[in-house]
Amino acid sequence: MSLKSWYEANVMPRLITCACSQGQVMKRRSAVVPLARCDVFELGCGGGINHEFYDPAAITSYSGIDPHEGLLDSARAAARDKGWTADLRQARGEAIPFADASFDCAVCTFTLCSVDDPAQVMAEMRRILRPGGQLLFLEHGRAPDRDVERWQERIEPVWKPLAGGCHLTRPIGSALIGAGFAVDQLGEGYTPKAPRFAGWMEWGVARKLQ
């Protein structure tokens, strides 16, 4: 196994899980994930970080995908601890292995930054949502301030291989609107105590247009 493969299999998932479960990040999750209702799908469910915020009484079924099998093991364990029967599969967001109009709600937290083709992933999430379904999102991405954005552009080529393909410069709300969602922004801003180049977040509800 090459050093790169070893890093991606053993180190990178732990680093990402740690970074994505810091206090301020978890505070943002707690504002978004409890809104999930009925038949729920989670994109990038590996690690099971969001499980503590789901309201079991509001959820009929829970499914999800993640490309990393090791992280899926943690997600399955978290589902068992919650008493859920969960359908969690190893897959990528560009080809979600569920039928059209399968879900009332999709949850996407800190995932669109690292997918290969965000437009295709968003199209797939529209496909699996029922008419009027909603996508709950919490993502970091392109900052609105040009000085921060310039630093994001400089740092991104070095950042991506260290952070599992994470992009710093991808737009969030505007990309969802372009993908055919109506976006209700619940909040946006820089994460306290985080480097500004990696700290811009947007979160809200994106509704599937008919």
C-alpha positions as CSV (number, residue, x, y, z in Angstrom):
1,M,0.0,0.0,0.0
2,S,1.3,3.4,-1.0
3,L,1.7,6.2,1.6
4,K,-1.1,8.1,-0.1
5,S,-3.5,5.1,0.1
6,W,-2.6,4.4,3.7
7,Y,-3.2,8.1,4.6
8,E,-6.6,8.1,2.8
9,A,-7.7,4.8,4.4
10,N,-6.4,5.4,8.0
11,V,-5.6,9.0,8.8
12,M,-7.8,11.2,6.6
13,P,-11.2,9.8,7.8
14,R,-10.2,10.3,11.5
15,L,-9.0,13.9,10.8
16,I,-12.2,14.8,9.0
17,T,-14.4,13.2,11.7
18,C,-12.5,15.2,14.4
19,A,-12.7,18.5,12.5
20,C,-16.4,18.0,11.7
21,S,-17.4,17.3,15.3
22,Q,-15.9,20.3,17.0
23,G,-18.1,22.4,19.3
24,Q,-19.1,25.2,17.0
25,V,-19.7,22.7,14.1
26,M,-21.9,20.6,16.3
27,K,-23.9,23.7,17.4
28,R,-24.7,24.3,13.7
29,R,-25.7,20.7,13.2
30,S,-28.1,21.0,16.2
31,A,-29.9,23.7,14.3
32,V,-30.4,21.7,11.1
33,V,-30.6,18.0,11.6
34,P,-33.5,17.9,14.1
35,L,-35.7,19.3,11.2
36,A,-35.6,16.0,9.4
37,R,-39.0,14.3,9.0
38,C,-40.6,11.1,7.7
39,D,-38.5,9.0,5.2
40,V,-34.9,10.5,5.6
41,F,-31.8,10.0,3.4
42,E,-28.4,11.3,4.5
43,L,-25.6,12.0,2.0
44,G,-22.2,11.3,3.6
45,C,-23.6,9.5,6.6
46,G,-20.3,7.9,7.5
47,G,-19.2,8.3,11.1
48,G,-22.8,8.8,12.4
49,I,-22.0,12.3,13.7
50,N,-25.5,13.5,13.0
51,H,-27.3,10.7,14.8
52,E,-27.5,12.4,18.2
53,F,-29.5,15.3,16.6
54,Y,-32.2,13.3,14.8
55,D,-35.6,13.1,16.4
56,P,-36.6,9.4,16.3
57,A,-40.3,10.3,16.8
58,A,-40.3,12.3,13.6
59,I,-38.6,9.8,11.4
60,T,-40.3,6.9,9.6
61,S,-37.2,5.4,8.0
62,Y,-33.5,6.3,7.8
63,S,-31.1,5.6,4.9
64,G,-27.8,6.9,3.8
65,I,-24.6,6.4,1.8
66,D,-20.9,7.1,2.2
67,P,-18.0,6.1,0.0
68,H,-15.8,5.0,3.0
69,E,-16.6,1.6,4.3
70,G,-14.7,2.2,7.6
71,L,-16.8,5.3,8.4
72,L,-20.0,3.3,7.5
73,D,-19.2,0.9,10.3
74,S,-19.3,3.7,12.7
75,A,-22.6,5.0,11.2
76,R,-24.2,1.5,11.5
77,A,-23.1,1.3,15.2
78,A,-24.6,4.7,15.9
79,A,-27.8,3.6,14.3
80,R,-27.9,0.5,16.4
81,D,-27.3,2.6,19.5
82,K,-30.3,4.7,18.6
83,G,-32.4,1.6,18.1
84,W,-32.9,2.2,14.3
85,T,-33.0,-0.2,11.5
86,A,-31.0,1.8,8.9
87,D,-30.3,1.1,5.3
88,L,-26.7,2.4,4.9
89,R,-24.8,1.6,1.7
90,Q,-21.3,2.2,0.3
91,A,-21.8,4.5,-2.7
92,R,-21.1,8.0,-4.1
93,G,-23.5,10.9,-4.4
94,E,-23.1,11.0,-8.1
95,A,-25.0,7.7,-8.4
96,I,-27.3,7.3,-5.3
97,P,-28.6,3.7,-5.2
98,F,-32.2,4.5,-4.4
99,A,-35.2,4.9,-6.6
100,D,-36.8,8.1,-7.7
101,A,-39.0,9.9,-5.2
102,S,-38.0,7.6,-2.3
103,F,-37.6,10.2,0.4
104,D,-39.3,13.1,2.1
105,C,-36.1,14.7,3.4
106,A,-32.4,14.6,2.6
107,V,-29.7,15.7,4.9
108,C,-26.3,17.0,3.7
109,T,-23.7,18.3,6.1
110,F,-20.1,19.1,5.1
111,T,-20.3,16.8,2.1
112,L,-20.8,18.9,-1.1
113,C,-17.3,20.3,-0.6
114,S,-15.7,17.0,-1.4
115,V,-17.8,15.3,-4.0
116,D,-16.4,14.9,-7.5
117,D,-19.3,16.4,-9.4
118,P,-21.5,18.7,-7.1
119,A,-24.0,19.4,-9.9
120,Q,-24.6,15.7,-10.5
121,V,-24.9,15.1,-6.8
122,M,-27.5,17.8,-6.4
123,A,-29.4,16.5,-9.4
124,E,-29.4,13.0,-7.7
125,M,-30.8,14.4,-4.5
126,R,-33.6,16.1,-6.4
127,R,-34.3,12.8,-8.1
128,I,-34.7,10.8,-4.9
129,L,-36.8,13.4,-3.2
130,R,-40.6,13.4,-3.4
131,P,-42.5,16.4,-4.8
132,G,-42.2,19.1,-2.2
133,G,-39.4,17.2,-0.4
134,Q,-36.7,19.2,1.4
135,L,-32.9,19.1,1.6
136,L,-31.5,20.2,4.9
137,F,-28.0,21.5,4.3
138,L,-25.0,22.7,6.4
139,E,-21.9,23.3,4.3
140,H,-18.8,25.4,4.2
141,G,-17.6,27.0,1.0
142,R,-16.7,30.2,-0.9
143,A,-16.5,33.2,1.4
144,P,-18.3,36.4,0.4
145,D,-15.3,38.6,1.2
146,R,-12.8,38.9,-1.6
147,D,-9.8,39.0,0.6
148,V,-10.8,35.7,2.2
149,E,-11.7,34.2,-1.2
150,R,-8.3,35.0,-2.5
151,W,-6.7,33.0,0.3
152,Q,-9.1,30.2,-0.3
153,E,-8.0,30.0,-3.9
154,R,-4.3,30.0,-2.9
155,I,-4.7,27.4,-0.2
156,E,-7.1,25.0,-1.9
157,P,-4.6,23.1,-4.1
158,V,-2.6,22.1,-1.0
159,W,-5.7,21.6,1.2
160,K,-7.6,19.2,-1.1
161,P,-5.2,16.2,-0.9
162,L,-4.9,16.6,2.9
163,A,-8.6,16.9,3.5
164,G,-10.2,14.2,1.4
165,G,-10.7,16.3,-1.7
166,C,-12.4,19.1,0.2
167,H,-12.8,22.3,-1.8
168,L,-12.7,25.7,-0.2
169,T,-14.2,27.7,-3.0
170,R,-17.5,26.0,-3.9
171,P,-20.6,28.2,-3.7
172,I,-23.4,26.8,-1.5
173,G,-26.8,28.5,-1.6
174,S,-26.5,29.8,-5.2
175,A,-25.5,26.3,-6.4
176,L,-28.6,24.8,-4.8
177,I,-30.8,27.4,-6.5
178,G,-29.1,26.6,-9.8
179,A,-29.9,22.9,-9.2
180,G,-33.6,23.6,-9.0
181,F,-34.2,24.1,-5.3
182,A,-35.9,27.0,-3.5
183,V,-33.6,27.9,-0.7
184,D,-34.7,29.2,2.7
185,Q,-31.4,30.3,4.3
186,L,-31.5,29.7,8.1
187,G,-28.1,31.2,8.7
188,E,-24.6,32.0,7.4
189,G,-21.4,33.3,8.8
190,Y,-17.8,32.6,9.7
191,T,-17.3,29.9,12.3
192,P,-15.9,31.3,15.6
193,K,-12.2,30.3,16.3
194,A,-11.9,28.7,12.8
195,P,-9.5,30.0,10.1
196,R,-11.5,32.3,8.0
197,F,-10.4,30.5,4.8
198,A,-12.1,27.3,6.0
199,G,-14.8,28.9,8.2
200,W,-17.5,30.3,6.0
201,M,-20.7,28.3,6.5
202,E,-24.3,28.4,5.2
203,W,-27.2,26.4,6.4
204,G,-30.9,26.1,5.6
205,V,-33.7,24.2,3.9
206,A,-33.7,23.7,0.1
207,R,-37.1,22.7,-1.2
208,K,-37.6,20.6,-4.3
209,L,-39.5,22.6,-6.9
210,Q,-42.4,20.8,-8.6
